[in-house]
Amino acid sequence: MVFPARQYSKSLWSYNPIPGGCVLFLPLWSPGLKGPVFKSIDRYGHPCSVTGAVWGQTGRLFDATNDQIDCGTPSVLQMTTDTTIHIWYKATDLVAEKCLLSKNNINLQDRLRIPLGAADKFYCFKECQNDGTITITGTTTAVAGVWYFVTVRLGSLGFTLSINGTQEASSADIKVLSAGTVSGLLLGLDYGGNTPANGTIGEVIIYNRWQSDSEGRHIHQATKWRYQ
């Protein structure tokens, strides 16, 4: 289901991502998500807890120490089916690798992380069912102070990474994660407590299905007015 760009971009409350299979909707710039504990704006209302990560009008600022947002371990956030992840992110600096999102279901077996690497490229690392690790890396060279719309898809149609609505890397691997609750879905920090983000996460949207390229481009176009 596609939603009018204008409807989404001008009013948070008039946009309803639920019919499209949304399992997490976090517009981190929203005053409704301003406190140290809040619920996601989706049908599930996931409780999320904040460590550091100061609220601002464009999102949550992570300071490269131990800031994080923990979205818990509910089954719908374990990426055990086709999954699409969208993240708006702006780096404060590019000194070292920074993790935007991570999930660890089973230690050393089923886990996923989306960092901005030390080479200033976004990438995604996935390990599923003790079948080795796969990393896909984008081609865009990030610039500090510039917003990027990062999209990762995994599941029955492969494993892909897109930046600003354009696919830059892919793998034919179709594995998803196995269920587990070793750690919650974390924003701004690796599941091992490493590579903390140094920048602003504006928005995170996760779907429990494989979104088409056109759907991803639509969400990018519908939201980018805020991230200029």
C-alpha positions as semicolon CSV with decimal commas, in nm:
position;residue;x (nm);y (nm);z (nm)
1;M;0,000;0,000;0,000
2;V;0,141;0,339;-0,102
3;F;0,062;0,657;0,090
4;P;0,055;1,009;-0,057
5;A;0,389;1,180;-0,003
6;R;0,225;1,503;0,104
7;Q;0,008;1,328;0,362
8;Y;0,310;1,165;0,523
9;S;0,544;1,460;0,509
10;K;0,315;1,725;0,654
11;S;0,156;1,538;0,940
12;L;0,289;1,249;1,146
13;W;-0,056;1,158;1,268
14;S;-0,219;1,146;0,923
15;Y;0,028;0,879;0,806
16;N;-0,071;0,526;0,894
17;P;0,195;0,271;0,800
18;I;0,014;-0,022;0,962
19;P;-0,164;-0,161;0,650
20;G;0,176;-0,186;0,481
21;G;0,310;-0,431;0,742
22;C;0,491;-0,181;0,965
23;V;0,625;-0,340;1,285
24;L;0,824;-0,040;1,411
25;F;0,766;0,330;1,347
26;L;0,995;0,572;1,531
27;P;0,993;0,933;1,413
28;L;1,251;1,029;1,675
29;W;1,197;1,401;1,612
30;S;0,839;1,378;1,741
31;P;0,772;1,555;2,076
32;G;0,567;1,248;2,165
33;L;0,892;1,047;2,171
34;K;1,087;1,304;2,370
35;G;1,123;1,136;2,711
36;P;1,363;0,871;2,841
37;V;1,096;0,605;2,791
38;F;0,836;0,607;2,515
39;K;0,629;0,376;2,294
40;S;0,671;0,335;1,921
41;I;0,401;0,486;1,702
42;D;0,264;0,172;1,540
43;R;0,004;-0,092;1,619
44;Y;0,238;-0,260;1,869
45;G;0,342;0,036;2,081
46;H;0,682;-0,116;2,162
47;P;0,827;0,024;2,489
48;C;1,162;0,188;2,411
49;S;1,418;0,306;2,666
50;V;1,681;0,572;2,604
51;T;2,034;0,595;2,740
52;G;2,178;0,937;2,657
53;A;2,070;1,016;2,297
54;V;1,945;1,371;2,346
55;W;1,618;1,463;2,175
56;G;1,611;1,736;1,912
57;Q;1,376;1,862;1,643
58;T;1,544;1,646;1,378
59;G;1,587;1,330;1,589
60;R;1,802;1,183;1,865
61;L;2,168;1,285;1,892
62;F;2,412;1,005;1,983
63;D;2,746;1,117;2,127
64;A;2,983;0,827;2,043
65;T;3,007;0,702;2,402
66;N;2,732;0,466;2,519
67;D;2,413;0,629;2,392
68;Q;2,144;0,388;2,275
69;I;1,773;0,328;2,231
70;D;1,662;-0,023;2,327
71;C;1,341;-0,132;2,153
72;G;1,318;-0,466;2,333
73;T;1,290;-0,825;2,211
74;P;0,933;-0,874;2,079
75;S;0,899;-1,143;1,813
76;V;0,797;-0,896;1,541
77;L;1,134;-0,721;1,574
78;Q;1,345;-1,037;1,548
79;M;1,366;-1,035;1,165
80;T;1,258;-1,397;1,131
81;T;1,056;-1,320;0,814
82;D;1,114;-1,096;0,512
83;T;1,221;-0,761;0,655
84;T;1,272;-0,405;0,529
85;I;1,453;-0,147;0,744
86;H;1,468;0,228;0,677
87;I;1,690;0,466;0,877
88;W;1,756;0,839;0,839
89;Y;2,105;0,916;0,973
90;K;2,345;1,212;0,980
91;A;2,701;1,161;1,108
92;T;2,863;1,423;1,330
93;D;3,208;1,302;1,225
94;L;3,368;1,015;1,035
95;V;3,652;0,930;1,272
96;A;3,565;0,562;1,320
97;E;3,298;0,299;1,257
98;K;2,956;0,383;1,402
99;C;2,662;0,146;1,443
100;L;2,314;0,269;1,351
101;L;2,110;-0,044;1,434
102;S;2,179;-0,393;1,564
103;K;1,991;-0,708;1,666
104;N;2,130;-1,026;1,819
105;N;1,887;-1,316;1,850
106;I;2,135;-1,601;1,912
107;N;2,497;-1,532;2,005
108;L;2,746;-1,597;1,723
109;Q;2,467;-1,736;1,510
110;D;2,174;-1,508;1,432
111;R;2,249;-1,136;1,431
112;L;2,244;-0,827;1,215
113;R;2,405;-0,484;1,234
114;I;2,397;-0,173;1,014
115;P;2,702;0,054;1,063
116;L;2,866;0,343;0,886
117;G;3,211;0,192;0,838
118;A;3,556;0,335;0,891
119;A;3,588;0,378;0,511
120;D;3,289;0,616;0,526
121;K;3,063;0,362;0,355
122;F;2,740;0,223;0,494
123;Y;2,726;-0,155;0,516
124;C;2,520;-0,438;0,666
125;F;2,652;-0,750;0,838
126;K;2,430;-1,058;0,868
127;E;2,487;-1,400;1,023
128;C;2,213;-1,662;1,011
129;Q;2,186;-2,018;1,141
130;N;2,559;-2,083;1,178
131;D;2,600;-2,054;0,803
132;G;2,878;-1,799;0,794
133;T;2,863;-1,423;0,771
134;I;2,766;-1,200;0,482
135;T;2,851;-0,831;0,450
136;I;2,719;-0,601;0,180
137;T;2,870;-0,254;0,142
138;G;2,733;0,053;-0,033
139;T;2,924;0,272;-0,276
140;T;2,824;0,616;-0,145
141;T;3,100;0,792;0,050
142;A;2,932;0,956;0,347
143;V;2,996;1,318;0,437
144;A;2,970;1,449;0,792
145;G;2,669;1,672;0,847
146;V;2,472;1,525;0,555
147;W;2,156;1,316;0,595
148;Y;2,133;0,969;0,437
149;F;1,835;0,739;0,395
150;V;1,964;0,386;0,452
151;T;1,750;0,087;0,351
152;V;1,827;-0,281;0,418
153;R;1,613;-0,570;0,295
154;L;1,657;-0,938;0,381
155;G;1,459;-1,250;0,309
156;S;1,310;-1,444;0,020
157;L;1,435;-1,209;-0,253
158;G;1,790;-1,173;-0,124
159;F;1,984;-0,923;0,085
160;T;2,018;-0,563;-0,032
161;L;2,144;-0,222;0,077
162;S;2,015;0,105;-0,069
163;I;2,116;0,465;-0,004
164;N;1,873;0,748;-0,073
165;G;1,640;0,515;-0,261
166;T;1,905;0,363;-0,490
167;Q;2,025;0,006;-0,445
168;E;2,404;-0,007;-0,409
169;A;2,482;-0,361;-0,290
170;S;2,317;-0,703;-0,288
171;S;2,362;-1,072;-0,220
172;A;2,154;-1,367;-0,335
173;D;2,149;-1,504;0,021
174;I;1,786;-1,544;0,134
175;K;1,831;-1,641;0,499
176;V;1,657;-1,454;0,780
177;L;1,734;-1,469;1,151
178;S;1,620;-1,749;1,382
179;A;1,408;-1,650;1,680
180;G;1,588;-1,553;1,998
181;T;1,614;-1,281;2,261
182;V;1,983;-1,244;2,343
183;S;1,958;-0,868;2,306
184;G;1,698;-0,612;2,210
185;L;1,679;-0,421;1,886
186;L;1,929;-0,141;1,954
187;L;1,964;0,195;1,785
188;G;2,298;0,374;1,801
189;L;2,502;0,088;1,949
190;D;2,631;-0,255;1,855
191;Y;2,476;-0,553;2,037
192;G;2,816;-0,602;2,202
193;G;2,819;-0,246;2,335
194;N;3,071;-0,135;2,072
195;T;3,099;0,121;1,788
196;P;2,850;0,374;1,931
197;A;2,694;0,615;1,683
198;N;2,818;0,971;1,664
199;G;2,539;1,157;1,493
200;T;2,163;1,194;1,466
201;I;1,908;0,923;1,392
202;G;1,598;1,096;1,267
203;E;1,361;0,815;1,186
204;V;1,345;0,435;1,187
205;I;1,076;0,233;1,008
206;I;1,074;-0,148;0,991
207;Y;0,837;-0,369;0,790
208;N;0,785;-0,744;0,821
209;R;0,785;-0,784;0,445
210;W;1,006;-0,717;0,144
211;Q;0,924;-0,372;0,012
212;S;0,961;-0,304;-0,357
213;D;1,215;-0,053;-0,489
214;S;0,933;0,187;-0,572
215;E;0,793;0,168;-0,218
216;G;1,134;0,246;-0,073
217;R;1,179;0,541;-0,310
218;H;0,833;0,666;-0,216
219;I;0,916;0,671;0,156
220;H;1,247;0,843;0,082
221;Q;1,075;1,112;-0,126
222;A;0,793;1,151;0,126
223;T;1,023;1,207;0,423
224;K;1,333;1,379;0,286
225;W;1,187;1,730;0,323
226;R;1,259;1,703;0,695
227;Y;1,623;1,600;0,647
228;Q;1,778;1,885;0,447
